[in-house]
């Protein structure tokens, strides 16, 4: 690998609601167990947009280095870091992805065995620039406590990058939801990355009909390529009641037994309660907003619904998502989720285009730097 510089460029969030600024930041020294990577691709998701605007339920202290879905190429390996989470040997030049670092000491890590809920998680994309734990930079520092997995050699970066946030979250969510029975109908609310990966997993789970509700058209077209049987364009059908009627028509008047909320729009939750079938399961994946909406809680009782919440993912879900892409890469065009490549200095344009729905998955592409 090329020699590593003392500093690198990073796009820094200095003030909520304002454009990110390009700063020169120091690259930390690599201690035992740590890893330094060159950022190849850094995906931008809806959470990054809300984070930049200050709209999330959790606000990190500023300044902040964003970017939580990264494919990095190892340039330095700290002493003792010899394998990834699957037991594969690590070497300089390998491409890796990684989860947020869990403390390994709290109740949720050790007793509940659910490290996604760790009380003292050390995240990526939320730390100060000096920590260099964010993908909106030329290099990124991976701490000794962070689990990593190698990206399979067969995969391009474009095929794999969506695993860094959306797909690992979908894998974790479906795990909590439980089995989708053969020939059960599934409605996916939302056609962004979370919705798209939810679609392909539902398809491969043996669902009878997979129905995607969303917009704009380019996302719905990709949903069809990823296994949706029917799509409902909310721009062409803006009435929630009309959408409910259409879904009932497609599901023998009963509604779907499984619904996945992947919109991030709070009112979508209330809408889903109205068309889901009695005895159904409702997986909530997209909600991060602090906004509230009125709902009728008795709907949950009268329909005997199971509501499943899920947040983020653990390293096992990264691994499973990468293996899913590897297994099905000739069946589905996974790389098509990347809709635009941007230089680091163009990060604000990429965020704006994501916010406006002009992109499905924009990426910061450092491969030519």
C-alpha positions in Angstrom: 0.0 0.0 0.0 1.0 3.6 -0.5 2.6 5.4 2.5 0.0 6.8 4.9 0.1 10.6 5.3 0.0 12.4 8.6 -3.3 14.1 7.8 -6.3 13.6 5.5 -9.4 15.5 4.3 -12.7 15.0 6.1 -16.2 16.6 5.6 -17.1 17.9 9.0 -20.5 18.8 10.4 -19.8 22.0 12.3 -23.4 23.3 12.8 -26.7 21.5 12.4 -28.6 22.7 9.3 -25.5 24.1 7.7 -23.3 22.6 4.9 -20.5 20.3 5.9 -17.0 21.8 5.8 -13.8 20.2 4.3 -11.2 20.1 7.1 -7.7 18.7 7.3 -7.6 16.3 10.2 -4.8 14.3 11.8 -4.7 10.5 11.3 -4.4 8.8 14.7 -1.6 6.4 15.5 -2.6 2.8 15.2 -2.4 1.0 18.5 -2.7 -2.8 19.3 -5.8 -4.3 17.7 -6.8 -1.2 15.8 -7.1 -0.8 12.0 -6.5 2.1 9.7 -8.4 1.9 6.4 -8.4 4.0 3.2 -12.1 4.8 2.5 -13.1 3.3 -0.8 -16.8 4.0 -0.8 -18.9 5.8 1.9 -22.6 5.5 1.4 -25.1 8.2 2.2 -28.4 7.3 3.7 -31.5 9.1 4.9 -30.1 9.1 8.5 -27.2 11.2 7.3 -29.6 13.7 5.9 -31.6 13.9 9.1 -28.4 14.0 11.1 -27.0 16.9 9.2 -30.3 18.8 9.7 -30.4 18.0 13.4 -33.6 16.1 13.1 -32.7 12.9 14.8 -33.8 11.8 18.3 -30.2 11.7 19.3 -27.8 14.6 18.6 -24.1 14.1 18.9 -21.9 16.9 20.2 -20.4 19.0 17.4 -18.2 19.1 15.4 -19.0 15.7 14.1 -17.6 13.4 11.4 -20.5 11.7 9.6 -20.6 8.5 7.5 -21.6 5.2 9.1 -21.6 2.9 6.0 -18.1 2.4 4.7 -16.0 0.0 2.7 -12.4 0.5 3.7 -9.2 -1.0 2.4 -6.7 -1.9 5.2 -3.6 0.2 5.1 -2.4 -0.6 8.7 -3.1 -3.4 11.1 -2.5 -3.0 14.8 -0.6 -5.7 16.7 -2.8 -8.7 17.5 -5.5 -8.0 14.9 -5.1 -11.1 12.7 -8.7 -12.3 11.9 -12.1 -10.9 11.2 -15.3 -11.9 13.0 -15.7 -15.0 10.9 -12.2 -16.2 11.6 -10.8 -15.2 8.2 -7.2 -13.9 8.2 -6.8 -10.2 7.8 -4.0 -8.5 5.8 -3.1 -5.1 4.5 -5.0 -4.6 1.2 -8.1 -6.5 2.3 -11.5 -4.7 2.0 -13.5 -4.7 5.2 -16.8 -3.5 6.7 -17.6 -3.1 10.4 -20.2 -2.7 13.0 -20.5 -0.2 15.8 -18.3 -1.2 18.7 -20.2 -2.8 21.7 -18.8 -2.5 25.2 -19.0 -6.3 26.0 -19.6 -5.5 29.6 -23.2 -4.3 30.1 -26.5 -6.2 30.7 -27.5 -6.2 27.0 -24.1 -7.5 25.8 -23.7 -10.2 28.4 -27.1 -11.2 29.8 -29.6 -10.4 27.1 -27.1 -11.4 24.5 -28.4 -8.5 22.3 -25.4 -6.3 21.7 -27.3 -4.0 19.3 -28.9 -2.6 22.5 -25.5 -2.1 24.2 -25.7 0.7 26.9 -22.3 2.1 25.9 -22.0 1.6 22.2 -19.2 3.4 20.4 -20.5 4.4 17.0 -19.2 5.4 13.7 -20.4 8.5 11.9 -21.2 10.3 15.2 -17.7 11.0 16.7 -15.5 14.1 16.7 -13.2 14.6 13.7 -10.1 13.9 15.8 -11.3 10.3 16.4 -11.6 9.8 12.6 -14.5 7.4 13.1 -16.6 8.4 10.1 -16.7 7.6 6.4 -16.9 11.1 5.1 -13.1 11.2 5.0 -10.1 9.9 3.1 -9.1 7.5 5.9 -11.0 6.0 8.8 -9.8 4.6 12.2 -11.3 1.3 13.3 -11.0 0.8 17.1 -9.7 -2.4 18.7 -13.2 -3.2 20.1 -14.8 -3.1 16.7 -15.8 -6.3 14.9 -15.0 -6.4 11.2 -15.8 -8.7 8.3 -14.0 -9.0 5.0 -15.9 -8.2 1.8 -16.0 -11.3 -0.4 -13.6 -11.1 -3.3 -16.4 -11.7 -5.8 -18.2 -8.5 -4.9 -17.7 -5.1 -6.3 -17.8 -2.2 -3.9 -21.1 -1.0 -5.4 -22.7 -4.4 -4.8 -21.5 -4.4 -1.1 -21.8 -0.8 0.1 -25.5 -1.0 0.9 -24.7 -3.7 3.5 -23.1 -0.9 5.6 -26.5 0.4 6.8 -29.6 -0.6 5.1 -29.1 -4.3 4.4 -27.6 -5.2 7.8 -30.5 -3.4 9.4 -33.0 -5.4 7.3 -31.2 -8.6 8.2 -31.5 -7.7 11.9 -35.1 -6.7 11.6 -36.2 -9.9 9.8 -34.4 -11.9 12.4 -36.6 -10.2 15.1 -39.7 -10.5 12.9 -39.3 -14.3 12.6 -40.2 -16.5 9.7 -42.3 -15.4 6.8 -44.5 -18.4 6.0 -44.6 -19.7 2.5 -47.3 -18.0 0.4 -47.8 -15.2 2.9 -48.3 -11.7 1.4 -45.8 -9.0 2.4 -46.3 -5.2 2.0 -43.2 -3.0 2.1 -43.9 0.6 3.0 -41.0 2.6 1.4 -38.8 2.1 -1.7 -35.5 3.6 -0.4 -32.6 1.3 0.4 -34.3 -0.2 3.5 -37.4 -0.9 1.5 -35.5 -2.4 -1.4 -33.5 -4.8 0.7 -36.7 -5.7 2.6 -38.2 -6.5 -0.8 -35.5 -8.9 -2.0 -35.4 -10.7 1.4 -39.2 -11.1 1.3 -38.9 -12.5 -2.2 -36.3 -15.0 -1.2 -38.3 -16.0 1.9 -41.0 -17.5 -0.1 -43.6 -14.8 0.1 -46.6 -15.2 -2.2 -47.1 -11.5 -3.2 -44.6 -8.8 -2.5 -46.1 -5.3 -2.7 -44.0 -2.1 -2.5 -45.5 1.2 -1.7 -43.3 4.2 -2.4 -41.8 6.7 -4.8 -40.2 8.1 -6.9 -40.5 5.9 -10.0 -36.8 5.0 -10.3 -36.9 3.4 -6.9 -40.0 1.5 -7.7 -38.5 0.2 -10.9 -35.5 -1.1 -8.9 -38.0 -2.7 -6.5 -39.5 -4.6 -9.4 -36.1 -5.8 -10.5 -35.4 -6.9 -6.9 -38.6 -9.1 -6.7 -41.7 -6.9 -6.2 -44.8 -8.3 -7.8 -46.7 -5.0 -7.5 -45.7 -1.5 -6.8 -48.0 1.4 -5.7 -46.7 4.9 -6.6 -47.7 7.3 -3.9 -47.2 10.2 -6.3 -49.8 8.7 -8.6 -52.0 7.5 -5.7 -51.6 10.2 -3.0 -54.7 9.1 -1.0 -54.0 6.7 1.9 -57.5 5.3 1.6 -57.0 4.6 -2.1 -53.7 2.8 -1.3 -55.5 0.7 1.4 -58.2 -0.3 -1.1 -55.6 -1.3 -3.7 -53.7 -3.4 -1.1 -56.9 -5.1 -0.1 -57.7 -5.9 -3.7 -54.3 -7.6 -4.1 -54.7 -9.6 -0.9 -58.2 -11.1 -1.2 -59.7 -8.4 0.9 -57.9 -9.4 4.1 -54.7 -7.4 3.8 -51.2 -8.7 4.1 -50.1 -10.9 7.0 -46.6 -9.1 7.1 -45.9 -5.4 6.7 -42.5 -3.8 6.8 -42.3 0.0 7.6 -39.3 1.3 5.8 -40.3 4.9 5.0 -39.0 6.9 8.0 -42.2 8.9 7.7 -44.1 8.7 11.0 -47.6 8.8 9.5 -46.8 5.6 7.6 -47.1 3.7 10.8 -50.7 4.8 11.3 -51.4 3.9 7.6 -50.0 0.4 8.0 -52.2 -0.3 11.0 -55.2 0.2 8.8 -54.4 -2.3 6.0 -52.5 -5.1 7.9 -54.4 -8.3 8.3 -55.8 -9.5 11.6 -53.2 -11.5 13.4 -50.4 -9.9 11.3 -46.9 -8.9 12.1 -45.6 -5.3 11.6 -41.9 -4.7 11.4 -40.8 -1.1 12.1 -37.4 -0.4 10.5 -37.5 3.1 9.1 -38.4 5.4 12.1 -35.7 7.7 13.4 -37.6 11.0 13.6 -38.6 12.8 16.8 -42.0 13.7 15.2 -45.2 12.2 16.6 -48.5 11.2 14.9 -51.9 10.2 16.3 -52.8 6.5 16.1 -55.7 4.4 17.5 -54.0 1.9 19.9 -57.1 -0.2 19.9 -56.3 -1.2 16.3 -53.4 -3.2 17.7 -55.7 -5.1 20.1 -58.7 -5.7 17.8 -56.4 -7.0 15.1 -54.2 -9.0 17.6 -51.1 -7.5 15.9 -47.5 -8.2 16.7 -45.5 -5.0 16.5 -41.7 -5.5 16.1 -39.2 -2.7 16.5 -35.6 -3.0 15.4 -32.6 -0.7 15.4 -29.2 -1.0 13.7 -27.4 -4.4 13.6 -24.5 -6.5 14.9 -21.6 -7.9 13.0 -23.4 -11.2 12.3 -25.9 -9.2 10.2 -23.1 -7.6 8.2 -21.8 -11.1 7.5 -25.1 -12.6 6.6 -26.0 -9.7 4.3 -22.7 -9.9 2.5 -23.2 -13.6 2.0 -26.7 -13.0 0.7 -25.4 -10.6 -1.9 -22.7 -13.1 -2.8 -25.2 -15.9 -3.2 -27.8 -14.0 -5.2 -25.6 -11.5 -7.2 -26.3 -13.1 -10.5 -30.1 -13.0 -9.9 -30.5 -9.4 -8.7 -28.6 -6.3 -9.8 -27.4 -5.3 -6.4 -24.9 -2.7 -7.7 -27.9 -0.8 -9.2 -28.7 0.6 -5.8 -25.7 3.0 -6.2 -27.3 5.9 -8.2 -24.6 8.5 -8.0 -20.8 8.8 -7.3 -19.5 12.0 -5.7 -16.1 13.3 -4.6 -15.6 14.1 -1.0 -15.8 17.8 -1.8 -19.2 17.2 -3.3 -20.7 15.8 -0.2 -23.2 18.6 0.3 -24.6 18.1 -3.2 -24.9 14.4 -2.5 -26.8 15.0 0.7 -29.1 17.5 -1.0 -29.9 15.1 -3.8 -30.6 12.3 -1.3 -32.9 14.6 0.7 -34.8 15.5 -2.5 -35.2 11.8 -3.6 -33.1 12.3 -6.7 -30.8 9.5 -5.5 -31.4 6.0 -4.3 -27.9 5.5 -2.8 -25.3 8.2 -3.4 -21.7 7.3 -2.5 -18.6 9.3 -1.7 -16.0 7.6 -4.0 -12.4 7.9 -2.9 -11.0 5.3 -5.1 -9.3 7.7 -7.5 -7.7 9.8 -4.8 
